[in-house]
Amino acid sequence: MPWDSMRDLMSSALQPQEKRSKRSVAGAMARLSVLAGILVAALLIPATTFVAITGNDVAQRALELPLALEENPNPQTTKVVDTDGKLIAYFYEQNRSDVPLDQINDNMKNAILAIEDVRFYEHGALDLKGTLRALVNNASDGNTQGGSTITQQLVKLIQVQNATTAEERKAATEKSASRKIRELKHAIAYEEKYTKDEILERYLNIAYFGDGAYGVSAAARHYFSVAPKDLNPAQAATLAGLVKNPNQYNPRTYPERALQRRNTVLAVMARYGFVPDEQARAFQAGGLNLNLTSFPNGCVDSDASFSCDFVRRYLMADESLGKTVDERRARLEQGGLTIKTTIDLSMQKAANKAVSSTINPKDGVIGALALIEPGTGNVRAVAQSRPMGSDLKEGQSYINFAVPTKYGDSGGFQGGSTFKFFTTVAALKKGIGVGKTYSSPQTMTMPAGSYTACNDGGVGEWKLKNSTGAGTFNMYRGLRQSVNTYYSQLERDAGLCNVVKTARSMGINVPENDEVGPFTLGVTYISPTDLAAAYASAASGGEYCEPLPVAEIVDRTGKTVKEYEPTCKRVMSKEVAAQVNDILRGVQEPGGFGYSNGTGLRIPSAAKTGTTNSAQSVWYMGYTPELATASMISGVTKSGRPASLVGKTIKGSPISFSAAGGSSLAGPMWAKAMQVIQDELDGKSFDSPPQRQPANPAPQRSSSGNNNGGNDDRGNRGNRGRDRDDD
């Protein structure tokens, strides 16, 4: 029989913390006589079962439990913000932001005390009067009332929150004698450890208020769009009425029930003098006056959904935030962090509008933009034409087509003639001057052995052709006009392996099988983000910086958890970078393929077009000294894999082979974004190149030539080139 232990338990339970040392054992023994009634009321179980409480070892085992209650921090909501602190998204397991008691006004405190435990500051862990009152009321009207104090309720809430298995959750909520005794013992220890104010603060922060709102701060902001310090008595009464049954009294789904419950709380508040009778009646006559604010969880509903997704996946891959994926997810969804990203929401808005005004979500193509800041790698925005979601009929997708595969599940898209950029850089680094000329016929065969892969393997014969005509070209016109047969020769002289290594140095993942002659025509699959970062190397003056979507993480106190510094390296000299920029500025000058796309800009810019074999993907790599952007449009299959653009429709207009060009399709999408974004940039100029080589006169065009700006790199990709099968 555990009577001695029960006596000590009761002696502690009935006394407030500050009075326990003054109470006599005789007084505690006197209270022991009502223990049976107390437990019956508190447990809400038949009186006949009380024999089991004292007659077997259930209570004994409960009383032998350690006093300490394991406490874990409340899960907190994490915020994701842009460079100016504007909200991008929330990540959370439970929508909660703890607040100290001094940031919760008296209206809320009084409302919760009135309806849940009005004598909270007068009793110990167990309220004898409240429990007896519940017992009497239960016996007289048949309605069950709880006699649990706020401390007892808090203990239960902590145990429920700590439960990680179904068995633990059942043990924390079952209606049993052992659970009540266990809770009482923990409540006694809790009152020994914390002050009443601390207990009330913890209770208001852990309690569930329904509709996904955990804690009083989230509840106040969700239901009324105010901070807990600004709640009026009626709002406070509405929230206080929820804790008993958050679902039944949810004011959004059951407003009539919630109104009745709120009025009950107001009446009790008036009864105990927390609010004047007249004011209570005035509030009771009014409506709920909800002012709902939603706190969408995750990236789907964000205005920067795929930038947000990039941030999340980037952090989930950061092992410094946790050894396992589960640990990192818990850190993000429970840690109450503020994730300061490199995303600029104003640029994001411009990118979103440019893409959506160009392509419909249901079109059989994907359009994407990736914006990178030169010199830092900061990702300013990624956007795509397919909204985030699972409704395939509406064109939605969870694939992030703009970012590398490991962060977005897309296999990437062939880069086309944008890769002539790497050949140009490699040639200039080797000392080949911009005045280098080649006779560049309409068709050409590069004999076997013309190229050597990085593993010293020979490369077979490669037959290719131009779509821009034939003639003698120097580097300026060869790149501006994107002449395939010029670049097949320049790649040979620069060295295929040198070109591949140049691309790899700028973050391009080049498989060994892509070390072939047609590499300069962009046979490698690449994401818009990675290609934008590569071109940013020239824009920055020669430094490549890895794409970086996160700047800093801080905790709830404002303490820095981690700073993310740019990871940069020099990949070309300033002189080479200036030379490349000067050549590519000509793409948007009269006679260049991108002239029409640059006419709306007031700031210096450069660009390179790209169109892949079979017109699968078209690119426009536009950049300024302050922002490098990849604009890409590709045909895709139902599963999101690349497919030819030919025969697809964009905004209801069918795409022909001749119309599928980088300057004609992807270029205008870039221009739409930049015409808005340019106002946010300083308009810096490019550095002057070490030498300027006048572009030689326009070459004679063959009868099969095509001067369409996008058909600049179509040709046979050679015996080691490969197409990806469509499904």
Buried (B, 14 or more C-beta within 10 A) or exposed (E): EBEEBBBBBBBBBBBBBEEBEEBEEEEBEEBBEBBBBBBBBBBBBEBEEBEBBBEEEBBBEBBEBEEEBEEEEBBBBBBBBBBEEBEBBBBBBBBBBBBEBEBBBEBBBBBBBBBBBBBBEEBBBBBBEBBBBBBEBBEEEEEEBBBBBBBBBBBBBBBBBBBEEEEEBEBBEEEBBBBBBBBBBBBBBBBEBBEBEBBBBBBBBBBBBBBBBBBBBBBBBBBBEBBBBBBBBBBBBBBBBBBBEBEEBBBEEBBEBBBEBBBBBBBBBBEEEBBEEEBBBBBBEEEBEBEEEEBEBBBBBBBBBBBBBBBBBBBBEBEEBBEEEEEBBBBBBBBBBBBBBBBBBBBBBBBBBBBBBBBBBEBBBBBBBBBBBBBBBBBBBBBBBBBBBEEEEEBBBBBBBBBBBEBBBBBBBBBBBBBBBBBBBBBBBEEBEBEBBBEBBBBBBBEEEBBBBBEEEEBBEBBBBBBBBBBBBBBBBBBBBBBBBBBBBBBBBBBBBBBBBBBBBBBBBBEEEBBBBBBBBBBBBBBBBBBBBBBBBBBBBBBBBBBBBBBBBBEBEEEEBBEBEBEBEBBBBBBBBBBBBBBBBBBBEEEBBBBBBBEEBEBBBBBBBBBBBBBBBBBBBBBBBBBBBBBBBBBBEEEBBBBBBBBBBBEEEEBEBBBBBBBBBBBBBBBBBBBBBBEEBEEEEBBEBBEEBEBBEEBEBBEEBBEBBBBBBBBBBBBBBEEBEBE
